[in-house]
């Protein structure tokens, strides 16, 4: 296998060799050790020996978030628990949690990948890195902190303090690199602009944006108000952490970390491979994961492969920024929520059939906030206001505990939400 020093600059032939060797190892591992994949192979009528080249990738079964949830907690582990050194329970789902295990080698790979992300953005040991993320992105924040430290930077780790306090920390500690979501960065800009903190006193040079899509409008906004270079990264907590793909200095698409992942673009309706350059669903296969290797994980994100070579010289595949979802999943401040699963949570607290509801997403001070508009019926409101307030409080608390995202439950008459439901709109922005 080629050396790792210039791994992002391999030839096509070297990439094929690299990925094929690791793919065969991964396929054999899950076939021998993971009952879920043993059955999936049987259902597909294939064996590991049928995968002779990357062109055979389409023969392998897909893996979905539902599969991860249904195999809670250890069903998809390919290593015994004595080899596992860390477990992440991912929030954002209202069904059984998704559990990701890591061996010591897995943790090193994830740290190295995120360190590559920082280095690609120009971060060095001379920088002061401030990480500002919502509590629901704790796993992401931890990996970014460890990787920035591995680069040698001074790190101000995530701290759940309000935006004004984050802005003050940025001034006082002379932060040079801000790691956050685009929406939270805008909130910090607003606090600086509205308060007594002069923008001219900032020492920021770089913004690294995770968890949400960075638009070109966002990039221009941060350039104008913060005078920083903005870099976007893409990661999936179930698969990769924050650095599955990221921008280089050319900022023309996101480079896939091909030494750790194989990326495909498929038709979201039938799962067939899409021609290069056409938009479809991103599907990812892990190559180096030991505890939780995943075959053809369906991300639900729509993008396309950029065919033209990057002017930076890297030979890794690039994808365009994610355009939208191809399923019903919504992302709020980096946390993914299935609107249909909200009904399952409501059913735990309300007797009888689940009453009609819609999710309302509003933006306040650049941050998205969620409300659940719940149709009132006799089971919910029997005439006792204290009882109703208690139910609402319990629903709000349960939602935040399961997802890491706060919300407000608003009782509404059915006629208020009926027109939206008749149009098939379960989510309103």
C-alpha positions in Angstrom: 0.0 0.0 0.0 1.4 3.5 -0.8 2.9 5.6 1.9 0.8 8.0 3.7 2.9 11.2 3.4 1.3 12.4 0.2 -1.9 10.5 0.4 -4.0 13.2 -1.1 -2.0 13.3 -4.3 -2.1 9.6 -5.4 -2.6 8.6 -9.0 -5.9 7.0 -10.1 -4.2 3.6 -10.2 -2.8 4.1 -6.7 -6.2 5.2 -5.4 -7.8 2.1 -6.9 -5.2 -0.2 -5.2 -5.5 1.6 -1.9 -9.2 1.6 -1.7 -9.6 -2.0 -3.1 -7.3 -3.5 -0.5 -9.1 -1.7 2.3 -12.6 -2.5 0.9 -11.8 -6.2 0.7 -10.6 -6.2 4.3 -13.7 -4.3 5.5 -16.1 -6.6 3.6 -14.4 -9.7 5.0 -14.5 -8.3 8.5 -18.2 -7.5 8.5 -19.1 -10.8 6.9 -17.3 -12.8 9.5 -18.2 -10.7 12.6 -21.5 -8.8 12.1 -24.7 -10.9 11.9 -26.6 -8.0 10.3 -24.3 -8.0 7.3 -24.2 -11.8 7.1 -27.9 -11.8 6.6 -27.7 -8.8 4.2 -25.2 -10.6 2.1 -27.4 -13.7 2.1 -30.4 -11.7 1.1 -28.4 -10.1 -1.8 -27.1 -13.5 -2.9 -23.4 -12.5 -2.6 -20.2 -13.4 -0.7 -17.1 -11.4 -0.1 -15.3 -13.3 -2.9 -17.7 -11.6 -5.4 -16.2 -8.2 -4.7 -13.2 -8.2 -7.2 -12.9 -4.5 -8.0 -14.5 -1.2 -7.1 -16.9 -1.7 -10.0 -18.5 -4.4 -7.8 -19.3 -2.0 -5.1 -22.9 -1.8 -6.2 -23.4 -5.4 -5.3 -23.0 -4.7 -1.6 -26.1 -4.0 0.5 -27.0 -0.5 1.7 -26.9 0.5 5.4 -29.4 3.1 6.8 -29.8 5.0 10.0 -32.8 2.8 10.8 -30.4 -0.2 10.6 -28.1 1.5 13.1 -31.0 2.2 15.5 -32.6 -1.3 15.2 -29.2 -2.9 16.1 -28.8 -0.9 19.3 -26.6 -1.1 21.2 -23.8 -3.5 19.9 -25.4 -5.3 17.0 -23.2 -3.6 14.3 -19.9 -3.9 16.2 -17.2 -5.8 14.4 -14.9 -6.0 17.4 -15.4 -7.5 20.9 -16.1 -5.0 23.6 -12.7 -5.5 25.1 -11.3 -3.8 22.0 -13.6 -0.8 22.3 -12.2 2.2 24.2 -15.0 4.7 23.5 -18.7 4.7 22.8 -20.7 7.6 21.5 -24.5 7.6 21.8 -25.7 10.0 19.1 -28.6 12.3 19.8 -31.1 13.6 17.2 -33.2 10.4 16.9 -36.4 9.7 18.9 -36.2 6.0 18.3 -33.6 3.8 19.9 -30.3 5.7 20.0 -27.5 5.2 17.5 -24.4 3.9 19.2 -21.0 4.3 17.6 -18.0 2.4 19.1 -14.3 3.2 18.6 -11.2 1.3 19.0 -8.0 3.1 19.8 -7.1 2.9 16.2 -10.5 4.4 15.2 -10.0 7.3 17.5 -6.5 8.0 16.0 -8.0 7.9 12.5 -10.7 10.4 13.4 -8.3 12.7 15.1 -5.8 12.5 12.2 -8.6 13.3 9.7 -9.8 16.3 11.6 -6.2 17.4 12.1 -5.9 17.3 8.3 -9.0 19.5 8.1 -7.3 22.1 10.4 -4.0 21.9 8.5 -5.8 22.3 5.1 -7.4 25.5 6.5 -3.9 26.8 7.4 -4.2 26.3 11.2 -0.8 26.0 13.0 0.6 25.9 16.5 0.6 29.7 16.4 -3.2 29.8 16.3 -5.8 30.1 19.1 -8.9 28.0 18.2 -12.3 28.8 19.7 -15.0 26.1 19.3 -18.6 27.2 19.7 -21.2 24.5 19.2 -24.7 23.6 20.5 -24.8 21.0 23.3 -26.4 18.6 20.8 -23.1 18.5 18.9 -20.9 17.5 21.8 -19.4 14.6 20.0 -18.4 16.8 17.1 -16.9 19.4 19.5 -14.8 16.8 21.3 -13.2 15.5 18.2 -12.5 19.0 16.9 -10.9 19.9 20.2 -8.6 16.9 20.3 -7.6 17.4 16.6 -6.8 21.1 17.0 -4.6 20.2 20.0 -2.9 17.6 17.9 -2.0 20.3 15.4 -0.4 22.2 18.3 -2.9 25.1 18.5 -4.1 26.6 21.7 -7.8 25.5 22.1 -10.7 27.1 23.8 -13.1 24.2 24.0 -16.9 24.3 23.6 -18.6 25.9 26.6 -22.4 26.4 26.7 -22.3 30.1 27.5 -24.5 32.7 25.7 -23.3 34.4 22.5 -22.3 37.6 24.2 -19.9 35.7 26.5 -18.5 33.9 23.5 -17.9 37.2 21.8 -16.1 38.6 24.9 -13.9 35.5 25.0 -13.1 35.9 21.4 -11.9 39.5 22.1 -10.1 38.8 25.4 -8.2 35.7 24.3 -7.4 37.0 20.8 -9.0 34.1 19.0 -7.6 33.5 15.5 -9.7 30.6 14.3 -13.4 30.3 15.0 -15.0 26.8 14.7 -18.8 26.9 14.7 -22.0 26.7 12.6 -22.7 29.6 10.1 -25.9 30.5 12.1 -24.1 30.7 15.4 -21.3 32.8 13.8 -23.9 35.3 12.6 -25.3 35.5 16.1 -21.8 36.3 17.5 -21.4 39.0 14.8 -24.7 40.5 15.9 -23.6 40.6 19.6 -20.3 42.3 18.7 -22.0 44.8 16.4 -24.8 45.6 19.0 -22.5 45.8 22.0 -19.5 47.8 23.0 -17.0 45.3 21.4 -15.2 46.9 18.4 -15.0 44.7 15.3 -11.6 46.3 14.6 -10.2 44.7 17.7 -10.8 41.1 16.5 -7.8 39.0 15.6 -9.8 36.4 13.7 -8.2 35.1 10.5 -10.2 31.9 9.7 -13.6 30.5 10.1 -14.1 26.8 10.0 -17.8 26.0 9.6 -19.3 22.6 10.6 -22.7 21.1 11.2 -24.6 23.3 8.7 -24.2 24.2 5.1 -22.0 27.3 4.4 -23.6 29.2 1.5 -21.7 31.7 -0.7 -23.8 34.4 0.9 -22.6 33.4 4.3 -19.0 33.4 3.0 -19.4 36.9 1.7 -21.0 38.0 4.9 -18.1 36.7 7.1 -15.6 38.3 4.7 -17.3 41.7 4.9 -17.9 41.8 8.7 -15.2 39.6 10.1 -12.5 39.9 7.4 -11.9 36.1 7.6 -11.4 33.3 5.1 -14.3 30.8 5.5 -13.9 27.0 5.1 -16.6 24.5 5.0 -16.4 20.9 6.1 -18.8 17.9 5.8 -19.1 15.1 8.2 -21.6 12.4 9.4 -21.4 11.5 13.1 -22.5 8.0 12.4 -19.6 7.5 9.9 -16.8 9.9 10.1 -16.9 12.8 12.6 -16.4 16.3 11.2 -14.0 15.6 8.4 -15.4 13.2 5.8 -14.9 16.0 3.2 -13.6 19.6 3.4 -12.6 22.6 1.3 -9.0 23.3 0.3 -7.6 26.7 -0.3 -9.3 26.9 -3.7 -12.7 26.6 -2.1 -14.1 24.8 -5.1 -16.0 21.8 -3.7 -15.2 19.5 -0.8 -12.4 16.9 -1.0 -13.4 13.4 0.1 -10.9 11.7 2.4 -10.5 8.8 0.0 -8.0 7.0 2.1 -10.7 6.4 4.7 -14.0 6.4 2.7 -15.5 5.5 -0.7 -18.2 7.9 -1.9 -20.9 7.1 -4.4 -23.8 9.1 -5.9 -27.0 7.0 -6.3 -30.5 7.7 -7.4 -32.4 8.2 -4.1 -35.5 6.4 -5.5 -34.0 3.2 -6.9 -30.4 3.1 -5.5 -28.8 2.9 -8.9 -25.5 4.6 -9.5 -25.8 8.1 -11.1 -23.5 9.2 -14.0 -20.6 11.3 -12.8 -21.6 15.0 -12.5 -25.3 14.4 -11.9 -26.9 15.1 -8.6 -28.0 12.2 -6.4 -27.8 10.8 -2.8 -24.4 10.6 -1.3 -23.5 7.0 -0.1 -20.4 6.3 2.0 -18.5 3.1 2.7 -15.9 3.2 5.5 -12.5 1.7 4.8 -10.5 2.1 8.0 -13.2 1.8 10.8 -12.6 -1.2 13.0 -15.3 -1.1 15.6 -18.2 0.1 13.4 -17.4 -0.5 9.7 -20.4 0.5 7.5 -21.1 -0.6 3.9 -22.8 1.9 1.6 -24.3 4.1 4.3 -27.1 6.2 2.8 -26.6 9.8 4.0 -29.9 11.2 2.7 -27.9 14.2 1.4 -28.0 15.3 -2.2 -24.9 16.4 -4.0 -22.9 15.7 -7.1 -19.3 14.7 -8.0 -17.2 17.6 -9.5 -15.4 16.1 -12.5 -12.8 18.8 -13.1 -9.4 18.4 -11.3 -8.8 20.8 -8.5 -6.3 23.5 -9.0 -4.8 22.7 -5.6 -3.3 19.5 -7.1 -5.0 17.1 -4.8 -6.4 14.1 -6.6 -9.1 13.2 -4.1 -12.7 13.1 -5.4 -14.6 16.3 -4.7 -18.3 16.8 -4.1 -20.4 20.0 -4.5 -21.9 21.5 -1.4 -25.0 19.6 -0.2 -28.0 21.0 -1.9 -30.8 19.5 0.2 -32.2 16.3 1.8 -33.8 13.5 -0.2 -35.9 12.3 2.8 -38.0 13.9 5.5 -35.2 14.5 7.9 -34.7 18.1 8.9 -31.5 19.7 10.3 -31.8 22.3 13.0 -28.5 23.9 14.1 -26.7 20.8 13.0 -29.0 18.3 14.7 -31.1 16.0 12.5 -34.7 15.3 13.4 -37.2 13.0 11.7 -40.6 14.8 11.9 -42.5 11.5 11.8 -40.8 10.3 15.0 -42.1 13.3 17.0 -45.4 11.5 17.0 -43.8 8.5 18.8 -42.6 10.8 21.5 -46.0 12.4 21.9 -47.7 9.0 22.2 -45.6 8.3 25.3 -47.3 11.1 27.1 -50.8 11.4 25.5 -53.3 8.6 25.8 -55.1 7.4 22.7 -54.3 8.2 19.1 -51.5 10.8 18.4 -53.2 14.1 17.9 -52.3 16.1 14.7 -49.1 18.2 15.0 -46.8 20.2 12.8 -43.2 21.4 13.4 -42.6 25.1 13.0 -39.0 26.3 12.5 -38.4 30.0 13.1 -35.2 32.1 13.0 -34.5 34.4 15.9 -31.2 36.3 16.0 -29.9 34.1 13.2 -30.5 30.9 15.2 -33.2 28.4 14.2 -35.7 27.5 16.9 -38.2 24.7 16.9 -41.9 24.8 18.0 -44.3 21.8 18.0 -47.8 22.9 17.3 -50.0 20.3 18.9 -53.7 20.0 18.2 -55.8 20.1 21.4 -58.2 17.2 22.1 -59.9 15.9 25.2 -57.0 13.7 26.2 -54.6 16.7 26.2 -56.9 19.3 27.7 -59.7 18.2 30.0 -60.3 21.7 31.4 -57.4 21.8 33.8 -54.7 24.4 32.9 -52.2 23.2 35.4 -52.5 19.7 33.9 -52.0 21.0 30.4 -48.9 23.0 31.5 -47.5 20.0 33.2 -47.9 17.9 30.0 -46.3 20.5 27.8 -43.3 20.8 30.2 -42.8 17.0 30.2 -42.9 16.9 26.4 -40.4 19.7 26.1 -38.1 18.1 28.6 -38.3 14.7 26.9 -37.6 16.2 23.5 -34.5 18.0 24.6 -33.2 14.9 26.5 -33.5 12.7 23.5 -32.3 15.1 20.8 -30.1 17.7 22.5 -32.3 20.4 21.0 -34.7 22.6 23.0 -38.2 23.2 21.6 -41.5 24.8 22.6 -44.8 22.9 22.5 -47.7 25.2 21.6 -51.3 23.9 22.0 -53.4 24.9 19.0 -56.9 24.4 17.8 -57.1 21.9 15.0 -58.5 24.4 12.6 -55.2 26.4 12.9 -53.0 23.6 11.6 -55.6 21.8 9.4 -54.9 23.7 6.2 -51.2 22.9 6.4 -51.8 19.2 7.1 -54.1 19.0 4.1 -51.3 20.2 2.0 -49.1 17.5 3.4 -46.9 20.0 5.2 -45.6 18.5 8.5 -42.8 21.1 8.7 -43.2 24.9 8.3 -40.3 27.3 8.0 
